[in-house]
Amino acid sequence: ESLEVVKPKLKDGAHIYIFATCKTFSHFESIIQQYFDIRNVLIWVKEKHSTGDVFGNYGEQYEMIIFASKGKTTWVSEKRPINVFHVNKVASRLHPTEKPVELLKQLITIATVEGETVLDSFAGVASTLIAAKETGREYIGVELNEEYYIKGQRRLEEHGETE
């Protein structure tokens, strides 16, 4: 539903990034294709990854990021980006799937220029919003879970945001 609602509000060429695992990828892919053009699957190599199910599964050292767009797109970075990112996993305990601000800053600077607006429809504890602020972008965040919303608001306040 969120993709359907947000699509008309995005400018042509806008980038969409959706994090997925091997268990969620095919489900997400079928939904995303209804609204956006899937361009690539990016890989986030978690340089410091958790152990997970040490007896029943391989250690999960990467996460997939589905890169899609609203129509024809390009990037604004100086050179063509590669589809593998090596960034440490977040050691924080604020959110179970918290993304590193450094990784989000890389994606934001590939997709937008300073002053543009970044939307995170599932803002969690505001990592994307902090990354947007740190890269000179405006931001809009939406979070339905009150606990994560409050944690995100605190993080934004720690970064000088008052609204």
C-alpha positions in Angstrom: 0.0 0.0 0.0 2.8 2.4 0.8 4.4 2.1 -2.6 1.0 2.8 -4.3 0.4 5.8 -2.1 3.9 7.3 -2.5 4.4 6.7 -6.3 2.4 9.8 -7.5 4.2 12.0 -5.0 7.7 11.1 -6.3 9.4 12.9 -9.1 10.2 11.0 -12.3 13.5 9.1 -12.0 13.3 8.9 -8.2 15.2 6.0 -6.6 13.6 3.5 -4.3 15.7 1.3 -1.9 14.1 -1.6 -0.1 16.2 -3.9 2.1 15.5 -7.6 1.8 16.8 -11.0 2.8 16.7 -14.2 0.8 13.5 -15.1 2.7 11.7 -11.8 1.8 13.2 -11.0 -1.6 10.7 -12.8 -3.9 7.7 -11.5 -2.0 9.0 -7.9 -2.1 10.1 -8.2 -5.8 6.6 -9.1 -6.9 5.1 -6.2 -5.0 7.7 -3.6 -6.1 7.3 -4.6 -9.8 3.7 -3.5 -9.7 4.7 0.1 -9.1 8.3 0.7 -10.0 11.1 -0.6 -12.3 13.6 -2.8 -10.6 17.0 -1.8 -11.7 19.4 -3.9 -9.7 19.9 -5.8 -6.5 22.6 -4.2 -4.3 24.5 -6.1 -1.7 25.4 -4.8 1.7 28.3 -6.8 3.1 28.0 -6.5 6.9 31.7 -6.4 7.9 30.7 -7.2 11.4 27.8 -9.6 11.3 25.9 -11.4 14.0 26.0 -15.2 14.5 22.3 -16.0 14.1 21.5 -19.7 14.0 25.0 -21.1 14.4 23.9 -24.8 14.1 21.2 -24.6 11.5 22.1 -22.0 8.9 25.1 -20.2 7.3 26.2 -17.0 8.9 24.4 -14.2 7.2 27.0 -11.7 6.3 25.0 -9.7 3.6 21.7 -8.1 3.0 20.1 -7.4 -0.3 18.9 -3.9 -1.3 16.4 -3.8 -4.1 17.1 -0.7 -6.2 14.1 0.4 -8.2 13.0 3.7 -9.8 10.1 5.6 -11.0 10.8 5.4 -14.7 14.1 6.1 -16.3 16.7 7.1 -13.8 20.4 7.9 -13.3 22.6 8.8 -10.3 24.1 12.1 -9.3 27.4 10.7 -8.0 30.5 11.6 -9.9 31.2 8.1 -11.0 29.1 5.0 -11.7 28.5 3.3 -8.3 29.1 -0.4 -7.9 26.4 -2.7 -6.4 28.4 -3.9 -3.4 28.7 -1.9 -0.2 31.1 -2.9 2.6 29.8 -1.2 5.8 29.8 -2.5 9.4 26.5 -3.7 10.9 25.1 -1.4 13.6 26.0 -2.5 17.1 23.1 -0.5 18.6 20.1 -2.1 20.3 17.6 0.6 19.3 15.9 -1.5 16.6 16.4 -5.1 15.5 16.9 -4.2 11.8 18.6 -0.8 12.3 20.7 0.3 9.2 24.0 2.0 9.5 23.9 5.8 8.9 27.1 5.5 6.8 25.5 3.0 4.4 22.4 5.2 4.1 24.5 8.3 3.4 26.2 6.5 0.5 22.8 5.6 -1.0 21.5 9.1 -0.5 24.4 10.8 -2.1 24.2 8.5 -5.1 20.5 9.3 -5.6 20.0 12.9 -4.6 21.6 16.3 -4.5 21.8 18.7 -1.5 18.5 20.3 -0.7 16.4 17.5 -2.2 14.0 15.5 0.0 14.5 11.9 1.2 11.4 9.9 2.2 11.6 6.9 4.6 8.1 5.4 4.8 9.4 2.9 7.5 11.7 5.3 9.5 12.3 3.0 12.5 14.7 4.9 14.8 15.4 7.6 12.2 18.8 6.3 10.7 17.8 7.5 7.2 16.6 10.9 8.5 20.0 11.4 10.3 21.8 10.4 7.1 19.7 12.8 5.1 20.5 15.7 7.5 24.2 14.9 7.6 24.3 15.0 3.7 22.4 18.3 3.5 19.0 16.8 2.4 15.6 17.5 3.7 13.6 14.5 5.0 10.2 13.1 5.7 9.9 10.1 8.0 6.9 7.9 8.8 6.9 5.4 11.6 3.8 3.7 13.0 5.4 1.9 16.0 5.3 4.4 18.9 8.3 2.9 20.6 10.5 3.3 17.6 9.1 6.7 16.8 10.0 8.0 20.2 13.5 6.5 19.9 13.9 8.1 16.5 12.7 11.5 17.8 15.3 11.3 20.6 18.1 10.5 18.0 17.0 13.5 15.9 17.1 15.8 18.9 20.6 14.5 19.7 21.5 15.6 16.1 20.1 19.1 16.6 16.6 18.6 15.1 13.8 20.2 17.0 10.8 19.4 14.9 
